[in-house]
Amino acid sequence: MRIQVRRTGGFAGIERFAEVDTSGRTDAGTWHALAEQAMAGGRGTPPDGVPDGFSYRITVDGRSVYCTDPRLTDAQRQLISLVLKEGS
């Protein structure tokens, strides 16, 4: 499973992108479950955000959903954090 996160917005407007490929990872099941939960809470189109807030596009195996701060679900917040931290 390939999980991608694109973060845009914020005060400086700097875009950040990272992805994780779970193939061959011993913790792949944990990533898959978290990705499914995060995708379930997302929207098919970008929602309105708040001024200077971050907007996110989460893509899992080619299917994308959108979400924004401060209305992230716990699963979205955790997945975004993990991908931006561990991804390349």
N, C-alpha and C positions, 0 to 999 in steps of 0.2 A: 504494500500500500504506500502510495506517495502522498504525503500531506504537505501542503504549501500554505503559508500565511503571508499576506501582503498588508502592511500597515501604512496608512496614509494620514495626513492631517497633522494635528498637534500645533503648537505655537510656532515652530520653525518650518512646518510643512515638509519635513524630510521623510521620504518614503523608505521603508525597510522591507526586505523580502528574505525569507528563509524557507527551506524545505527539508523534510526528513523522509527517507525511504526506510520503511520498517522491514523490508525483506532481510531475512537472516538475523534479525535482532531477537534476543532471548525474551525481551519484554514486548514483543509485537502485539500480543493479545491485549495488553493494557492500553497500548496506543490505539488499537482498533476500536475498543470499547469507548474510549474517551472521544475519539473522532466521531463516532456515530452519535454520541450524546451532543457534541458541539454542533454537528450538522443539523440535528433535529431542532435546535433552538434558533437556527439562522433564518434569514429571509432570502427570497429569490432575487430581490432587487435591493440596492443600497438604501437603508433607512436614513431618515434625517438625523444628523448628529447634533452635538452641541458645539458652540464656538470654541475653537482651539482644542477640540477633543479628537481622539483617534477613531478612524474607521478601519475596518478589517474585512478582507476577503479571505475566507478559508476555502481551500480547494482540496478535495480528497478524490484521487483517481479521476480527475477531470470534471468533477461536479462541484460547483461553487455555491456558497452561501455568504451573506453579508451580515455584519453586525457592527455596533458602535459602542464606544464608551459613553455614558456610564451604564448602559443597559446590557452588559454581557452576562450570560449565564455563568455559573461556576465552572461548568465543563468548558465553555469557550475561553474563559479567562485562563484556566489551567493549560489547555491545549496551546493557546497562543503563546503563553509564557514558555512552555517547553520547546515548542518549535523555534521560537526566536532565540532561545538559549542554546539548544543543541543542534539546530539546523545549519546548513551551509548556504 
